[in-house]
Amino acid sequence: MDENNWLQQFSKSQRDKWIGGVCGGLGEHTPIPSWFWRFLFVFLFLFYGFGFLLYILLWIFVPKSGST
């Protein structure tokens, strides 16, 4: 399998975190900046209701950086 697969290396950020580090981790491992991930989660929460649940699940199941 490709070693550059960002999903296998995905972890929560310790540097760019506001609440849990999920959006910072997504920003570090994808070409999309962390502010856009934050906007997307808030948008999904306000308009569709599942952004909060998705964020909480990622917060629980995504490992911290350095523990992978």
HTML snippet that shows the backbone in 3Dmol.js (N, CA, C, O; Angstrom):
<script src="https://3Dmol.org/build/3Dmol-min.js"></script>
<div id="view" style="width:600px;height:400px;position:relative"></div>
<script>
const pdb = `
ATOM      1  N   MET A   1       0.832  -1.178   0.000  1.00  0.00           N
ATOM      2  CA  MET A   1       0.000   0.000   0.000  1.00  0.00           C
ATOM      3  C   MET A   1       0.882   1.248   0.000  1.00  0.00           C
ATOM      4  O   MET A   1       2.035   1.190   0.428  1.00  0.00           O
ATOM      5  N   ASP A   2       0.364   2.348  -0.464  1.00  0.00           N
ATOM      6  CA  ASP A   2       1.104   3.594  -0.577  1.00  0.00           C
ATOM      7  C   ASP A   2       1.443   4.149   0.810  1.00  0.00           C
ATOM      8  O   ASP A   2       0.556   4.316   1.647  1.00  0.00           O
ATOM      9  N   GLU A   3       2.723   4.433   1.052  1.00  0.00           N
ATOM     10  CA  GLU A   3       3.143   4.955   2.348  1.00  0.00           C
ATOM     11  C   GLU A   3       2.757   6.414   2.547  1.00  0.00           C
ATOM     12  O   GLU A   3       2.812   6.912   3.671  1.00  0.00           O
ATOM     13  N   ASN A   4       2.370   7.103   1.492  1.00  0.00           N
ATOM     14  CA  ASN A   4       1.961   8.498   1.594  1.00  0.00           C
ATOM     15  C   ASN A   4       0.468   8.647   1.825  1.00  0.00           C
ATOM     16  O   ASN A   4      -0.070   9.743   1.669  1.00  0.00           O
ATOM     17  N   ASN A   5      -0.204   7.585   2.189  1.00  0.00           N
ATOM     18  CA  ASN A   5      -1.627   7.642   2.452  1.00  0.00           C
ATOM     19  C   ASN A   5      -1.873   8.442   3.726  1.00  0.00           C
ATOM     20  O   ASN A   5      -1.517   7.991   4.815  1.00  0.00           O
ATOM     21  N   TRP A   6      -2.475   9.622   3.606  1.00  0.00           N
ATOM     22  CA  TRP A   6      -2.661  10.516   4.746  1.00  0.00           C
ATOM     23  C   TRP A   6      -3.597   9.933   5.786  1.00  0.00           C
ATOM     24  O   TRP A   6      -3.495  10.267   6.967  1.00  0.00           O
ATOM     25  N   LEU A   7      -4.506   9.070   5.368  1.00  0.00           N
ATOM     26  CA  LEU A   7      -5.464   8.504   6.307  1.00  0.00           C
ATOM     27  C   LEU A   7      -4.799   7.549   7.296  1.00  0.00           C
ATOM     28  O   LEU A   7      -5.218   7.461   8.450  1.00  0.00           O
ATOM     29  N   GLN A   8      -3.775   6.841   6.854  1.00  0.00           N
ATOM     30  CA  GLN A   8      -3.047   5.945   7.754  1.00  0.00           C
ATOM     31  C   GLN A   8      -2.199   6.723   8.754  1.00  0.00           C
ATOM     32  O   GLN A   8      -1.943   6.234   9.854  1.00  0.00           O
ATOM     33  N   GLN A   9      -1.765   7.916   8.393  1.00  0.00           N
ATOM     34  CA  GLN A   9      -0.912   8.720   9.254  1.00  0.00           C
ATOM     35  C   GLN A   9      -1.696   9.794  10.001  1.00  0.00           C
ATOM     36  O   GLN A   9      -1.107  10.564  10.759  1.00  0.00           O
ATOM     37  N   PHE A  10      -2.998   9.860   9.805  1.00  0.00           N
ATOM     38  CA  PHE A  10      -3.835  10.904  10.384  1.00  0.00           C
ATOM     39  C   PHE A  10      -3.830  10.836  11.908  1.00  0.00           C
ATOM     40  O   PHE A  10      -4.054   9.776  12.494  1.00  0.00           O
ATOM     41  N   SER A  11      -3.576  11.962  12.533  1.00  0.00           N
ATOM     42  CA  SER A  11      -3.602  12.059  13.987  1.00  0.00           C
ATOM     43  C   SER A  11      -4.035  13.467  14.368  1.00  0.00           C
ATOM     44  O   SER A  11      -3.982  14.386  13.552  1.00  0.00           O
ATOM     45  N   LYS A  12      -4.462  13.625  15.615  1.00  0.00           N
ATOM     46  CA  LYS A  12      -4.852  14.941  16.111  1.00  0.00           C
ATOM     47  C   LYS A  12      -3.604  15.805  16.269  1.00  0.00           C
ATOM     48  O   LYS A  12      -2.531  15.314  16.622  1.00  0.00           O
ATOM     49  N   SER A  13      -3.763  17.076  16.006  1.00  0.00           N
ATOM     50  CA  SER A  13      -2.646  18.008  16.105  1.00  0.00           C
ATOM     51  C   SER A  13      -2.421  18.424  17.553  1.00  0.00           C
ATOM     52  O   SER A  13      -3.373  18.593  18.315  1.00  0.00           O
ATOM     53  N   GLN A  14      -1.169  18.583  17.921  1.00  0.00           N
ATOM     54  CA  GLN A  14      -0.815  19.129  19.232  1.00  0.00           C
ATOM     55  C   GLN A  14      -0.475  20.619  19.134  1.00  0.00           C
ATOM     56  O   GLN A  14      -0.472  21.324  20.144  1.00  0.00           O
ATOM     57  N   ARG A  15      -0.190  21.097  17.921  1.00  0.00           N
ATOM     58  CA  ARG A  15       0.177  22.502  17.713  1.00  0.00           C
ATOM     59  C   ARG A  15      -1.015  23.364  17.336  1.00  0.00           C
ATOM     60  O   ARG A  15      -1.185  24.454  17.883  1.00  0.00           O
ATOM     61  N   ASP A  16      -1.841  22.895  16.412  1.00  0.00           N
ATOM     62  CA  ASP A  16      -2.956  23.683  15.885  1.00  0.00           C
ATOM     63  C   ASP A  16      -4.256  23.101  16.423  1.00  0.00           C
ATOM     64  O   ASP A  16      -4.945  22.355  15.727  1.00  0.00           O
ATOM     65  N   LYS A  17      -4.590  23.447  17.675  1.00  0.00           N
ATOM     66  CA  LYS A  17      -5.812  22.900  18.245  1.00  0.00           C
ATOM     67  C   LYS A  17      -6.567  23.977  18.997  1.00  0.00           C
ATOM     68  O   LYS A  17      -5.982  24.809  19.691  1.00  0.00           O
ATOM     69  N   TRP A  18      -7.878  23.939  18.840  1.00  0.00           N
ATOM     70  CA  TRP A  18      -8.745  24.841  19.579  1.00  0.00           C
ATOM     71  C   TRP A  18      -9.481  24.051  20.652  1.00  0.00           C
ATOM     72  O   TRP A  18      -9.493  24.440  21.820  1.00  0.00           O
ATOM     73  N   ILE A  19     -10.088  22.953  20.259  1.00  0.00           N
ATOM     74  CA  ILE A  19     -10.826  22.119  21.210  1.00  0.00           C
ATOM     75  C   ILE A  19     -10.118  20.778  21.357  1.00  0.00           C
ATOM     76  O   ILE A  19      -9.546  20.482  22.406  1.00  0.00           O
ATOM     77  N   GLY A  20     -10.159  19.971  20.304  1.00  0.00           N
ATOM     78  CA  GLY A  20      -9.593  18.636  20.410  1.00  0.00           C
ATOM     79  C   GLY A  20      -8.424  18.358  19.492  1.00  0.00           C
ATOM     80  O   GLY A  20      -7.773  17.323  19.632  1.00  0.00           O
ATOM     81  N   GLY A  21      -8.137  19.243  18.561  1.00  0.00           N
ATOM     82  CA  GLY A  21      -7.036  19.031  17.635  1.00  0.00           C
ATOM     83  C   GLY A  21      -7.413  18.281  16.372  1.00  0.00           C
ATOM     84  O   GLY A  21      -6.547  17.980  15.551  1.00  0.00           O
ATOM     85  N   VAL A  22      -8.698  17.972  16.203  1.00  0.00           N
ATOM     86  CA  VAL A  22      -9.137  17.207  15.035  1.00  0.00           C
ATOM     87  C   VAL A  22      -8.972  18.029  13.758  1.00  0.00           C
ATOM     88  O   VAL A  22      -8.396  17.548  12.782  1.00  0.00           O
ATOM     89  N   CYS A  23      -9.467  19.249  13.760  1.00  0.00           N
ATOM     90  CA  CYS A  23      -9.366  20.086  12.552  1.00  0.00           C
ATOM     91  C   CYS A  23      -7.920  20.465  12.253  1.00  0.00           C
ATOM     92  O   CYS A  23      -7.534  20.557  11.087  1.00  0.00           O
ATOM     93  N   GLY A  24      -7.130  20.684  13.277  1.00  0.00           N
ATOM     94  CA  GLY A  24      -5.703  20.942  13.074  1.00  0.00           C
ATOM     95  C   GLY A  24      -5.005  19.749  12.460  1.00  0.00           C
ATOM     96  O   GLY A  24      -4.153  19.905  11.586  1.00  0.00           O
ATOM     97  N   GLY A  25      -5.360  18.556  12.910  1.00  0.00           N
ATOM     98  CA  GLY A  25      -4.794  17.334  12.336  1.00  0.00           C
ATOM     99  C   GLY A  25      -5.208  17.146  10.893  1.00  0.00           C
ATOM    100  O   GLY A  25      -4.399  16.746  10.055  1.00  0.00           O
ATOM    101  N   LEU A  26      -6.468  17.433  10.600  1.00  0.00           N
ATOM    102  CA  LEU A  26      -6.918  17.357   9.205  1.00  0.00           C
ATOM    103  C   LEU A  26      -6.179  18.376   8.349  1.00  0.00           C
ATOM    104  O   LEU A  26      -5.830  18.092   7.203  1.00  0.00           O
ATOM    105  N   GLY A  27      -5.941  19.557   8.900  1.00  0.00           N
ATOM    106  CA  GLY A  27      -5.191  20.586   8.177  1.00  0.00           C
ATOM    107  C   GLY A  27      -3.745  20.218   7.932  1.00  0.00           C
ATOM    108  O   GLY A  27      -3.169  20.594   6.911  1.00  0.00           O
ATOM    109  N   GLU A  28      -3.152  19.485   8.863  1.00  0.00           N
ATOM    110  CA  GLU A  28      -1.756  19.074   8.703  1.00  0.00           C
ATOM    111  C   GLU A  28      -1.594  17.923   7.716  1.00  0.00           C
ATOM    112  O   GLU A  28      -0.559  17.817   7.059  1.00  0.00           O
ATOM    113  N   HIS A  29      -2.586  17.073   7.606  1.00  0.00           N
ATOM    114  CA  HIS A  29      -2.456  15.866   6.792  1.00  0.00           C
ATOM    115  C   HIS A  29      -3.155  15.944   5.437  1.00  0.00           C
ATOM    116  O   HIS A  29      -3.062  15.008   4.643  1.00  0.00           O
ATOM    117  N   THR A  30      -3.844  17.031   5.165  1.00  0.00           N
ATOM    118  CA  THR A  30      -4.496  17.225   3.865  1.00  0.00           C
ATOM    119  C   THR A  30      -4.074  18.588   3.313  1.00  0.00           C
ATOM    120  O   THR A  30      -3.560  19.420   4.061  1.00  0.00           O
ATOM    121  N   PRO A  31      -4.283  18.828   2.027  1.00  0.00           N
ATOM    122  CA  PRO A  31      -3.940  20.144   1.477  1.00  0.00           C
ATOM    123  C   PRO A  31      -4.949  21.236   1.848  1.00  0.00           C
ATOM    124  O   PRO A  31      -4.746  22.396   1.488  1.00  0.00           O
ATOM    125  N   ILE A  32      -6.010  20.900   2.546  1.00  0.00           N
ATOM    126  CA  ILE A  32      -7.041  21.860   2.945  1.00  0.00           C
ATOM    127  C   ILE A  32      -6.649  22.446   4.301  1.00  0.00           C
ATOM    128  O   ILE A  32      -6.326  21.692   5.219  1.00  0.00           O
ATOM    129  N   PRO A  33      -6.669  23.783   4.450  1.00  0.00           N
ATOM    130  CA  PRO A  33      -6.253  24.393   5.717  1.00  0.00           C
ATOM    131  C   PRO A  33      -7.232  24.094   6.865  1.00  0.00           C
ATOM    132  O   PRO A  33      -8.403  23.788   6.637  1.00  0.00           O
ATOM    133  N   SER A  34      -6.729  24.191   8.087  1.00  0.00           N
ATOM    134  CA  SER A  34      -7.533  23.836   9.253  1.00  0.00           C
ATOM    135  C   SER A  34      -8.728  24.767   9.449  1.00  0.00           C
ATOM    136  O   SER A  34      -9.761  24.328   9.954  1.00  0.00           O
ATOM    137  N   TRP A  35      -8.617  26.047   9.061  1.00  0.00           N
ATOM    138  CA  TRP A  35      -9.748  26.956   9.224  1.00  0.00           C
ATOM    139  C   TRP A  35     -10.934  26.498   8.381  1.00  0.00           C
ATOM    140  O   TRP A  35     -12.084  26.672   8.784  1.00  0.00           O
ATOM    141  N   PHE A  36     -10.663  25.911   7.208  1.00  0.00           N
ATOM    142  CA  PHE A  36     -11.756  25.425   6.371  1.00  0.00           C
ATOM    143  C   PHE A  36     -12.425  24.214   7.011  1.00  0.00           C
ATOM    144  O   PHE A  36     -13.648  24.088   6.949  1.00  0.00           O
ATOM    145  N   TRP A  37     -11.649  23.318   7.626  1.00  0.00           N
ATOM    146  CA  TRP A  37     -12.227  22.169   8.323  1.00  0.00           C
ATOM    147  C   TRP A  37     -13.114  22.637   9.466  1.00  0.00           C
ATOM    148  O   TRP A  37     -14.192  22.084   9.686  1.00  0.00           O
ATOM    149  N   ARG A  38     -12.659  23.664  10.201  1.00  0.00           N
ATOM    150  CA  ARG A  38     -13.481  24.199  11.289  1.00  0.00           C
ATOM    151  C   ARG A  38     -14.783  24.770  10.752  1.00  0.00           C
ATOM    152  O   ARG A  38     -15.853  24.521  11.307  1.00  0.00           O
ATOM    153  N   PHE A  39     -14.690  25.529   9.681  1.00  0.00           N
ATOM    154  CA  PHE A  39     -15.883  26.087   9.047  1.00  0.00           C
ATOM    155  C   PHE A  39     -16.828  24.974   8.600  1.00  0.00           C
ATOM    156  O   PHE A  39     -18.039  25.078   8.792  1.00  0.00           O
ATOM    157  N   LEU A  40     -16.290  23.918   8.011  1.00  0.00           N
ATOM    158  CA  LEU A  40     -17.105  22.811   7.523  1.00  0.00           C
ATOM    159  C   LEU A  40     -17.839  22.105   8.662  1.00  0.00           C
ATOM    160  O   LEU A  40     -19.024  21.796   8.533  1.00  0.00           O
ATOM    161  N   PHE A  41     -17.154  21.848   9.767  1.00  0.00           N
ATOM    162  CA  PHE A  41     -17.812  21.202  10.906  1.00  0.00           C
ATOM    163  C   PHE A  41     -18.911  22.087  11.495  1.00  0.00           C
ATOM    164  O   PHE A  41     -19.978  21.587  11.854  1.00  0.00           O
ATOM    165  N   VAL A  42     -18.664  23.397  11.599  1.00  0.00           N
ATOM    166  CA  VAL A  42     -19.699  24.310  12.102  1.00  0.00           C
ATOM    167  C   VAL A  42     -20.871  24.356  11.130  1.00  0.00           C
ATOM    168  O   VAL A  42     -22.025  24.335  11.558  1.00  0.00           O
ATOM    169  N   PHE A  43     -20.598  24.418   9.839  1.00  0.00           N
ATOM    170  CA  PHE A  43     -21.663  24.429   8.831  1.00  0.00           C
ATOM    171  C   PHE A  43     -22.510  23.161   8.921  1.00  0.00           C
ATOM    172  O   PHE A  43     -23.739  23.231   8.920  1.00  0.00           O
ATOM    173  N   LEU A  44     -21.852  22.000   8.999  1.00  0.00           N
ATOM    174  CA  LEU A  44     -22.584  20.744   9.097  1.00  0.00           C
ATOM    175  C   LEU A  44     -23.392  20.666  10.386  1.00  0.00           C
ATOM    176  O   LEU A  44     -24.477  20.084  10.405  1.00  0.00           O
ATOM    177  N   PHE A  45     -22.875  21.244  11.455  1.00  0.00           N
ATOM    178  CA  PHE A  45     -23.611  21.251  12.715  1.00  0.00           C
ATOM    179  C   PHE A  45     -24.842  22.156  12.621  1.00  0.00           C
ATOM    180  O   PHE A  45     -25.931  21.764  13.038  1.00  0.00           O
ATOM    181  N   LEU A  46     -24.675  23.353  12.080  1.00  0.00           N
ATOM    182  CA  LEU A  46     -25.774  24.311  12.044  1.00  0.00           C
ATOM    183  C   LEU A  46     -26.859  23.942  11.042  1.00  0.00           C
ATOM    184  O   LEU A  46     -28.041  24.154  11.313  1.00  0.00           O
ATOM    185  N   PHE A  47     -26.484  23.398   9.897  1.00  0.00           N
ATOM    186  CA  PHE A  47     -27.466  23.173   8.844  1.00  0.00           C
ATOM    187  C   PHE A  47     -27.928  21.730   8.713  1.00  0.00           C
ATOM    188  O   PHE A  47     -29.028  21.484   8.219  1.00  0.00           O
ATOM    189  N   TYR A  48     -27.136  20.795   9.133  1.00  0.00           N
ATOM    190  CA  TYR A  48     -27.536  19.395   8.973  1.00  0.00           C
ATOM    191  C   TYR A  48     -27.535  18.626  10.289  1.00  0.00           C
ATOM    192  O   TYR A  48     -28.120  17.545  10.362  1.00  0.00           O
ATOM    193  N   GLY A  49     -26.899  19.151  11.323  1.00  0.00           N
ATOM    194  CA  GLY A  49     -26.984  18.575  12.641  1.00  0.00           C
ATOM    195  C   GLY A  49     -26.009  17.466  12.972  1.00  0.00           C
ATOM    196  O   GLY A  49     -25.943  17.052  14.130  1.00  0.00           O
ATOM    197  N   PHE A  50     -25.257  16.971  12.022  1.00  0.00           N
ATOM    198  CA  PHE A  50     -24.378  15.854  12.350  1.00  0.00           C
ATOM    199  C   PHE A  50     -22.900  16.247  12.411  1.00  0.00           C
ATOM    200  O   PHE A  50     -22.052  15.378  12.615  1.00  0.00           O
ATOM    201  N   GLY A  51     -22.574  17.505  12.243  1.00  0.00           N
ATOM    202  CA  GLY A  51     -21.192  17.955  12.345  1.00  0.00           C
ATOM    203  C   GLY A  51     -20.630  17.765  13.743  1.00  0.00           C
ATOM    204  O   GLY A  51     -19.467  17.394  13.901  1.00  0.00           O
ATOM    205  N   PHE A  52     -21.449  18.017  14.758  1.00  0.00           N
ATOM    206  CA  PHE A  52     -21.021  17.843  16.145  1.00  0.00           C
ATOM    207  C   PHE A  52     -20.742  16.375  16.444  1.00  0.00           C
ATOM    208  O   PHE A  52     -19.725  16.045  17.055  1.00  0.00           O
ATOM    209  N   LEU A  53     -21.635  15.503  16.020  1.00  0.00           N
ATOM    210  CA  LEU A  53     -21.451  14.062  16.240  1.00  0.00           C
ATOM    211  C   LEU A  53     -20.206  13.556  15.520  1.00  0.00           C
ATOM    212  O   LEU A  53     -19.439  12.776  16.085  1.00  0.00           O
ATOM    213  N   LEU A  54     -20.001  13.989  14.293  1.00  0.00           N
ATOM    214  CA  LEU A  54     -18.826  13.586  13.535  1.00  0.00           C
ATOM    215  C   LEU A  54     -17.544  14.057  14.212  1.00  0.00           C
ATOM    216  O   LEU A  54     -16.572  13.306  14.299  1.00  0.00           O
ATOM    217  N   TYR A  55     -17.540  15.295  14.691  1.00  0.00           N
ATOM    218  CA  TYR A  55     -16.368  15.826  15.381  1.00  0.00           C
ATOM    219  C   TYR A  55     -16.073  15.045  16.657  1.00  0.00           C
ATOM    220  O   TYR A  55     -14.921  14.705  16.925  1.00  0.00           O
ATOM    221  N   ILE A  56     -17.102  14.761  17.440  1.00  0.00           N
ATOM    222  CA  ILE A  56     -16.921  14.014  18.684  1.00  0.00           C
ATOM    223  C   ILE A  56     -16.372  12.617  18.403  1.00  0.00           C
ATOM    224  O   ILE A  56     -15.480  12.151  19.112  1.00  0.00           O
ATOM    225  N   LEU A  57     -16.891  11.951  17.384  1.00  0.00           N
ATOM    226  CA  LEU A  57     -16.400  10.613  17.034  1.00  0.00           C
ATOM    227  C   LEU A  57     -14.931  10.663  16.608  1.00  0.00           C
ATOM    228  O   LEU A  57     -14.140   9.805  17.002  1.00  0.00           O
ATOM    229  N   LEU A  58     -14.568  11.661  15.808  1.00  0.00           N
ATOM    230  CA  LEU A  58     -13.161  11.801  15.409  1.00  0.00           C
ATOM    231  C   LEU A  58     -12.290  12.119  16.616  1.00  0.00           C
ATOM    232  O   LEU A  58     -11.168  11.624  16.722  1.00  0.00           O
ATOM    233  N   TRP A  59     -12.796  12.935  17.515  1.00  0.00           N
ATOM    234  CA  TRP A  59     -12.049  13.303  18.715  1.00  0.00           C
ATOM    235  C   TRP A  59     -11.760  12.067  19.568  1.00  0.00           C
ATOM    236  O   TRP A  59     -10.685  11.952  20.157  1.00  0.00           O
ATOM    237  N   ILE A  60     -12.715  11.151  19.630  1.00  0.00           N
ATOM    238  CA  ILE A  60     -12.555   9.944  20.435  1.00  0.00           C
ATOM    239  C   ILE A  60     -11.631   8.925  19.762  1.00  0.00           C
ATOM    240  O   ILE A  60     -10.770   8.345  20.423  1.00  0.00           O
ATOM    241  N   PHE A  61     -11.801   8.704  18.465  1.00  0.00           N
ATOM    242  CA  PHE A  61     -11.142   7.584  17.802  1.00  0.00           C
ATOM    243  C   PHE A  61      -9.836   7.902  17.090  1.00  0.00           C
ATOM    244  O   PHE A  61      -9.078   6.983  16.781  1.00  0.00           O
ATOM    245  N   VAL A  62      -9.547   9.169  16.819  1.00  0.00           N
ATOM    246  CA  VAL A  62      -8.295   9.525  16.141  1.00  0.00           C
ATOM    247  C   VAL A  62      -7.201   9.639  17.198  1.00  0.00           C
ATOM    248  O   VAL A  62      -7.393  10.317  18.208  1.00  0.00           O
ATOM    249  N   PRO A  63      -6.056   8.989  16.985  1.00  0.00           N
ATOM    250  CA  PRO A  63      -4.986   9.048  17.989  1.00  0.00           C
ATOM    251  C   PRO A  63      -4.304  10.425  18.014  1.00  0.00           C
ATOM    252  O   PRO A  63      -4.355  11.180  17.043  1.00  0.00           O
ATOM    253  N   LYS A  64      -3.674  10.722  19.137  1.00  0.00           N
ATOM    254  CA  LYS A  64      -2.883  11.949  19.251  1.00  0.00           C
ATOM    255  C   LYS A  64      -1.624  11.819  18.419  1.00  0.00           C
ATOM    256  O   LYS A  64      -1.159  10.706  18.173  1.00  0.00           O
ATOM    257  N   SER A  65      -1.070  12.924  17.985  1.00  0.00           N
ATOM    258  CA  SER A  65       0.179  12.860  17.220  1.00  0.00           C
ATOM    259  C   SER A  65       1.296  12.356  18.119  1.00  0.00           C
ATOM    260  O   SER A  65       1.376  12.713  19.295  1.00  0.00           O
ATOM    261  N   GLY A  66       2.142  11.536  17.559  1.00  0.00           N
ATOM    262  CA  GLY A  66       3.238  10.954  18.317  1.00  0.00           C
ATOM    263  C   GLY A  66       2.910   9.602  18.920  1.00  0.00           C
ATOM    264  O   GLY A  66       3.816   8.898  19.364  1.00  0.00           O
ATOM    265  N   SER A  67       1.627   9.213  18.948  1.00  0.00           N
ATOM    266  CA  SER A  67       1.250   7.917  19.522  1.00  0.00           C
ATOM    267  C   SER A  67       0.868   6.901  18.459  1.00  0.00           C
ATOM    268  O   SER A  67       0.327   5.842  18.777  1.00  0.00           O
ATOM    269  N   THR A  68       1.150   7.220  17.179  1.00  0.00           N
ATOM    270  CA  THR A  68       0.827   6.286  16.094  1.00  0.00           C
ATOM    271  C   THR A  68       1.971   5.358  15.839  1.00  0.00           C
ATOM    272  O   THR A  68       1.886   4.500  14.960  1.00  0.00           O
TER     273      THR A  68
END
`;
const viewer = $3Dmol.createViewer("view");
viewer.addModel(pdb, "pdb");
viewer.setStyle({}, {cartoon: {color: "spectrum"}});
viewer.zoomTo();
viewer.render();
</script>
